[in-house]
């Protein structure tokens, strides 16, 4: 290898000349030119301050290799040129140098306008280097500073494009610059203008020094490079690729596979460009690698980089058999098989993203609320595996995949080595789907950890827990506070319930920004309703518009319990009220995670799942109605109901250490422990019925409808077979209650 490396240097002049001649080409596996406009400025600053800018790695190659790696000219070159070297490391620097010094007439990538780079000579000569190097892309300004040397001289602007025109042009510019200020100095001397003479003399002297600096720099500044011999094979070059770092970014496996597959006629990068638009919801530069990982998981249940190379058609993989022997296997035999597996994996990833975005499935309203991008390969592969199972197995598989997903989110599982984790999770969940006794160890960890989540600390989107909670709120059907409708999920963002401005003045920590004090709202609602007002100011306004029952119902969809709602309504809202509010919402969140994500009934058919949701809505409406009508009455609860509730609450205190033993539940909180039959008993009590008679009209009809609804609810909740008659009766009861609520 040492004989194949030839260390050498280019002078700046020589390097720019070779760039203009098209001697350097970029292999297709390299990323596109990615530097920002200011990155180019920093490179030119380093060169003109005589700093080391790193060495280049070049492969003096042959025509066959130019074709095999689908090499392209430096960005902006536009002509075929005379290729001599394939750039393995240094593309960004060479392209930046070409763009600044040759100034091609085209915009930078992802920019609308062309940029012109220049040096502020007076700043440079005063050693004010932070302001010496700059660029401009305003069309009028560019024309002015590139076409009129008099303007350049007067404003001390040296366009770097002059360097690209060669030694003669640069010498001519320098002579003109010196001559301009000598003339100005002479004119001031003749006019007796002593006040400006010293300044003009300094400009003339600096012009001469800058002219000398230009000549010295372009002829003597050297950029080192290592040249790899043209006889090195493509396989050896590909090995070298894996060790190269460009600006701290390692060439990833997608780039390498793209280079290796090209000689076989597979254009991986083109395949990715075709698929990219189907996956653009997720903002990640690694989606192309994730597709390869899904392919690998589906084929061999592993997805670390060394396993991805076995996806190459006809590539042999050594495996160890059960009897300890080794043998060779080929995972992908043909190009067509590779393309088929790629398409299958793209579709799996697309389907997985759609599932995650669905407001009733996983509630990811935008890419920034995706708890982990890195979970996508495992999640997509599991969804693909589950969808290929027999129909009678798919529901159970979906239940287990969902359980695993939420466990991974709330245990921060994908914050470490994701390739090994994804492979292990795929195998563990697959084994669990095939055998109920093989539950992954992650799941009991999730059940235990969720009780100890410290949501107060979750103050910024991006963490898996913060985003997971936000997703849960969307899944629970958080309704817009103004319209009462579930808005288009992509319009939702998280906003403060108690305004941030109040928290900045009244709290010593960042808990005002906690997910406990945030909820999905439209920007318009945030501006019109909350602004900088406390809840005890904007809630009465909402109630005046829509009525307390409807407002409470909407807030319940945001996991704001009746108790939390009451706290928000308190006059003279204080720090202690805020603490009580977020403590109540913490309790509500944990309860929702346990009931909706851990004990979620995914074994229900879609129809029964919808009925279950509708029954819950009716039950909540009945509770709100009772609370609104009877909360001021001391004897509103019949004695037998009161006794049952006391026993249930005592039981809750014993099993839940966070439950305040001395806490006295409000009337609304006591109702949360009631089932449908007990709510019926409260309404039908002699002392209460008159209050509700205008709403429910006939006692017997009301009692019958509650019984029908309760039977359907119990059948759903306790995994009993729901008979056709029970279902029809329950659906009739639902319609009856829904009409009653509409009239109320």
Buried (B, 14 or more C-beta within 10 A) or exposed (E): EEEBEEEEEBBBBBBBBBBBBBBBBBBBBBBEBBBEBEEBBBBBBBBBEEEEBBBBBBBBBEEEBBEBBBBBBBBBBEEEBEBBBBBBBBBBBBBBBBBBBBBBEEEBEEEEEBBBBBBBBBBBBEEEEEEBBBBBBEEEEBEBBBEEBEEBBBBBBBBBBBBBBBBEEBBEBBEBBBEBBBEBBEEBEEEEEEEBBEEBBBBBBBBBEBBEBBBEBBEEBBBEBBBBBBEBEBEBBBEBBEEBEBEEEEBBBBBBBBBBBBEEEBBBBEBBEEBEEEBEBBEBEBBBBBBBBBBBBBBBBBBBBEBBBBBBBEEEBEEEEEEEEEEEEBBBEEBEBBBEBBBBBBBBBBBBBEBBBBBBBBBBBBBEBBBBBBBBBBBBBBBBBBEEBEEEEBBBBBBBBBBBBBBBBBBBBBEEEBBEBBBBBBBBBBEBBEEEEEBBEBBEBBBEEBEEBEBBBBBEBEBBBBBBBBBBBBBBBBBBBBEEEBBEBEBBBBBBBBBBBBBEEEBEEBBBBBBBBBBBBBEEBBEEBBEEBBBBBBBEEBBEEBEBBBBBBBBBBBBBBBBBBBBBBBEEBEEEBBBBBBBBBBBBBBBBBBEBBBEBBBEBEEEBBEBBEBBEBBBBBBBBBBBBBBBEEEEBBBEEBBEBBEEBBEEEBEEEEEEEEEEEBBBBBBBBBBEBBBBBBBBBBEEBBEBBEEBBEEEEEBBBBBBBBBBBBBBBEEEEEBEEEBBEBBBBBBEBBEEBBEEE
